[in-house]
Amino acid sequence: MRKKTHRHKRRRRTAINVWRSRARWYGLPLLGLLMGTWATLRFSLLAPDPPANQENLCEIFREHPAWYDYASESEKRWGTPIATQMAFVYYESSFRSHARPPRTLLWGFIPWTRPTTAYGYAQALDPAWQEYLQANGDGWFTVRTDMAHALDFVGWYNQLSHRYLGISYSAPRQLYLAYHEGRGGYARKSFEQKPAVMNLASRVQTRAFRYDNQLNACEQEFQCWRWYQVWPLCS
């Protein structure tokens, strides 16, 4: 009886050792594969399509209701109005999650490097994005291709422009000039030598004001869209 018990224990220890060995050899690669698959699905394949009607902010939020929540949270945290945030994203990326500047052409026909490191919904440059991560807590899943993080970045950047340059949150044109040129460039008025940038900033302002008027007519709809909220108690 004892011999059978000892043999059973030896077999169990052997099986455990075999599984430990397999885990050491295959565990980490398998974990990496699973995480890579999840990241691909999360940040690429499952990225929402751009809104069908980008001219009307109510329609944008009806198609992507979560975007209203992200913009609202950013406004509460940093101060930039929802409509201004969305106007920025419209002109930066046309609501495309993985937008990048087009590549330059070598000798006129060979795709070459990109002119900047701008990426994602907000077209945040690498240095500005790293500054944002350092200021707000670096994380694996804080990415420029996620609208929640992109809108939070826009709000954070505009809050710095408001603090250091004295730009009002109700001045989308000036906020966008500081966003496009950087706070240093804005202070040096580099945009005055760039008519195209000044024209773009004016269009951002026009769209921000139009988006704001549209949102005033429908915002209540998005404040009460969750199942547990009851008008007029939601906000």
C-alpha positions as CSV (number, residue, x, y, z in Angstrom):
1,M,0.0,0.0,0.0
2,R,2.8,2.4,0.9
3,K,4.6,1.6,-2.4
4,K,1.5,2.5,-4.3
5,T,1.1,5.7,-2.4
6,H,4.8,6.6,-3.0
7,R,4.4,5.8,-6.7
8,H,1.3,8.0,-6.9
9,K,3.1,10.9,-5.2
10,R,6.1,10.5,-7.6
11,R,3.9,10.5,-10.6
12,R,2.1,13.6,-9.3
13,R,5.4,15.4,-8.7
14,T,6.7,14.4,-12.1
15,A,3.5,15.7,-13.7
16,I,3.8,19.0,-11.8
17,N,7.4,19.4,-12.9
18,V,6.5,18.7,-16.5
19,W,3.8,21.4,-16.4
20,R,6.2,23.8,-14.7
21,S,8.8,23.2,-17.4
22,R,6.2,23.8,-20.1
23,A,5.0,26.9,-18.5
24,R,8.6,28.3,-18.4
25,W,9.1,27.5,-22.1
26,Y,5.6,28.4,-23.4
27,G,4.0,30.6,-20.8
28,L,5.6,34.0,-21.6
29,P,5.4,33.6,-25.4
30,L,1.8,32.6,-25.1
31,L,1.0,35.5,-22.8
32,G,2.7,37.9,-25.2
33,L,0.7,36.5,-28.1
34,L,-2.5,36.9,-26.2
35,M,-1.7,40.5,-25.2
36,G,-0.7,41.3,-28.8
37,T,-3.9,39.9,-30.1
38,W,-5.9,41.9,-27.5
39,A,-4.0,45.1,-28.3
40,T,-4.6,44.6,-32.1
41,L,-8.3,44.1,-31.5
42,R,-8.6,46.9,-29.0
43,F,-6.6,49.6,-30.8
44,S,-6.9,48.7,-34.5
45,L,-9.5,46.4,-35.7
46,L,-12.1,47.6,-33.3
47,A,-11.4,51.3,-33.8
48,P,-14.7,53.0,-34.7
49,D,-15.3,54.3,-38.2
50,P,-15.4,58.1,-38.8
51,P,-18.9,59.5,-38.4
52,A,-21.0,59.5,-41.5
53,N,-22.1,63.1,-41.0
54,Q,-19.2,65.2,-39.7
55,E,-21.0,68.5,-40.3
56,N,-23.4,68.1,-37.4
57,L,-22.2,67.5,-33.8
58,C,-25.5,66.0,-32.8
59,E,-25.2,63.4,-35.5
60,I,-21.6,62.6,-34.5
61,F,-22.6,61.9,-30.9
62,R,-25.7,59.9,-32.0
63,E,-23.4,57.7,-34.0
64,H,-20.7,57.5,-31.2
65,P,-22.4,58.3,-27.9
66,A,-19.3,57.5,-25.9
67,W,-17.5,60.4,-27.5
68,Y,-19.9,62.8,-25.8
69,D,-18.9,61.3,-22.4
70,Y,-15.2,61.6,-23.2
71,A,-15.5,65.2,-24.4
72,S,-17.6,66.1,-21.3
73,E,-15.1,64.5,-18.9
74,S,-12.3,66.4,-20.6
75,E,-14.2,69.7,-20.4
76,K,-14.9,69.1,-16.7
77,R,-11.2,68.3,-16.0
78,W,-9.5,70.9,-18.2
79,G,-12.0,73.6,-19.3
80,T,-12.1,73.4,-23.1
81,P,-15.7,73.3,-24.3
82,I,-16.9,70.1,-25.9
83,A,-17.6,71.8,-29.3
84,T,-14.0,73.2,-29.4
85,Q,-12.5,69.8,-28.7
86,M,-14.5,68.2,-31.5
87,A,-13.6,71.0,-34.0
88,F,-9.9,70.4,-33.2
89,V,-10.3,66.6,-33.9
90,Y,-12.3,67.3,-37.1
91,Y,-9.4,69.4,-38.6
92,E,-6.6,67.3,-37.2
93,S,-7.7,63.9,-38.3
94,S,-11.3,64.0,-39.7
95,F,-12.1,61.6,-36.8
96,R,-9.7,58.9,-38.1
97,S,-8.2,57.0,-35.2
98,H,-4.9,56.1,-36.9
99,A,-4.4,59.3,-39.0
100,R,-0.8,60.3,-39.8
101,P,0.7,63.0,-42.1
102,P,1.2,61.6,-45.6
103,R,4.8,60.5,-46.4
104,T,7.1,62.7,-48.4
105,L,8.3,61.5,-51.8
106,L,12.0,60.8,-52.6
107,W,12.8,61.9,-56.1
108,G,9.1,62.6,-56.6
109,F,7.8,59.1,-56.6
110,I,9.4,56.9,-53.8
111,P,7.4,57.0,-50.5
112,W,9.8,58.4,-47.8
113,T,9.6,59.7,-44.3
114,R,6.7,61.5,-42.7
115,P,7.1,65.3,-42.1
116,T,6.1,65.0,-38.4
117,T,5.4,62.4,-35.7
118,A,1.7,63.5,-35.5
119,Y,-0.5,60.5,-34.9
120,G,-4.1,59.6,-33.9
121,Y,-7.3,61.6,-33.5
122,A,-5.6,64.7,-32.1
123,Q,-2.5,64.4,-34.2
124,A,-0.4,64.7,-31.1
125,L,3.4,64.9,-31.7
126,D,5.7,62.5,-29.9
127,P,7.3,65.1,-27.6
128,A,3.9,66.6,-26.6
129,W,2.5,63.2,-26.1
130,Q,5.3,62.1,-23.9
131,E,4.9,65.3,-21.9
132,Y,1.2,64.5,-21.5
133,L,2.0,61.0,-20.3
134,Q,4.5,62.2,-17.8
135,A,2.2,64.8,-16.4
136,N,-0.8,62.5,-16.2
137,G,0.6,59.1,-15.4
138,D,2.2,56.9,-18.1
139,G,0.2,53.8,-18.9
140,W,0.4,50.9,-21.4
141,F,-3.2,51.6,-22.6
142,T,-3.0,55.4,-22.9
143,V,-2.8,55.7,-26.7
144,R,-3.4,58.4,-29.3
145,T,-5.8,56.2,-31.2
146,D,-8.3,56.1,-28.4
147,M,-10.8,59.1,-28.5
148,A,-11.0,59.3,-24.7
149,H,-7.2,59.9,-24.5
150,A,-7.1,62.1,-27.5
151,L,-9.8,64.5,-26.2
152,D,-8.1,64.5,-22.8
153,F,-4.9,65.4,-24.5
154,V,-6.6,68.3,-26.3
155,G,-8.1,69.6,-23.1
156,W,-4.8,69.2,-21.2
157,Y,-2.8,71.1,-23.9
158,N,-5.4,73.9,-24.1
159,Q,-5.3,74.2,-20.3
160,L,-1.5,74.9,-20.5
161,S,-2.1,77.4,-23.3
162,H,-4.7,79.1,-21.0
163,R,-2.4,79.1,-18.0
164,Y,0.8,80.2,-19.6
165,L,-0.4,82.3,-22.6
166,G,-3.6,83.7,-21.1
167,I,-5.8,82.4,-24.0
168,S,-9.5,82.2,-23.1
169,Y,-11.3,78.9,-23.4
170,S,-13.9,80.8,-25.5
171,A,-11.3,81.7,-28.1
172,P,-11.0,78.6,-30.4
173,R,-8.9,80.4,-33.0
174,Q,-6.2,81.4,-30.5
175,L,-6.3,78.0,-28.8
176,Y,-5.8,76.3,-32.1
177,L,-2.9,78.6,-33.1
178,A,-1.1,77.7,-29.9
179,Y,-2.0,74.0,-30.5
180,H,-0.6,74.0,-34.0
181,E,2.4,76.2,-33.5
182,G,3.3,75.1,-29.9
183,R,3.2,77.5,-27.0
184,G,6.6,78.9,-27.9
185,G,5.7,79.4,-31.5
186,Y,2.5,81.2,-30.5
187,A,4.4,83.5,-28.1
188,R,6.8,84.3,-31.0
189,K,3.8,84.8,-33.3
190,S,5.2,82.4,-35.8
191,F,1.7,82.0,-37.3
192,E,1.8,85.5,-38.7
193,Q,4.2,84.3,-41.4
194,K,1.8,81.4,-42.2
195,P,-1.4,82.5,-43.9
196,A,-2.6,79.0,-44.4
197,V,-2.3,78.3,-40.6
198,M,-4.2,81.5,-39.8
199,N,-6.9,80.6,-42.2
200,L,-7.1,77.1,-40.8
201,A,-7.4,78.5,-37.2
202,S,-10.3,80.7,-38.4
203,R,-12.1,77.7,-39.9
204,V,-11.6,75.8,-36.6
205,Q,-13.3,78.7,-34.7
206,T,-16.2,78.8,-37.2
207,R,-16.8,75.1,-36.8
208,A,-16.4,75.2,-33.0
209,F,-19.1,77.9,-32.8
210,R,-21.3,76.0,-35.2
211,Y,-20.8,72.7,-33.3
212,D,-21.7,74.6,-30.1
213,N,-25.0,75.9,-31.5
214,Q,-25.8,72.4,-32.7
215,L,-25.0,70.9,-29.3
216,N,-27.2,73.4,-27.5
217,A,-30.1,71.9,-29.3
218,C,-29.4,68.2,-28.5
219,E,-27.0,68.0,-25.5
220,Q,-29.8,66.9,-23.1
221,E,-30.2,63.8,-25.3
222,F,-26.7,62.6,-24.5
223,Q,-26.8,63.5,-20.8
224,C,-29.7,61.0,-20.4
225,W,-28.7,58.1,-22.6
226,R,-27.7,55.6,-19.9
227,W,-30.4,53.2,-18.6
228,Y,-30.1,54.4,-15.0
229,Q,-30.5,58.1,-15.8
230,V,-33.8,59.9,-15.6
231,W,-34.4,63.4,-17.0
232,P,-34.1,66.0,-15.5
233,L,-31.8,64.5,-12.9
234,C,-29.0,63.6,-15.4
235,S,-26.3,66.1,-16.4
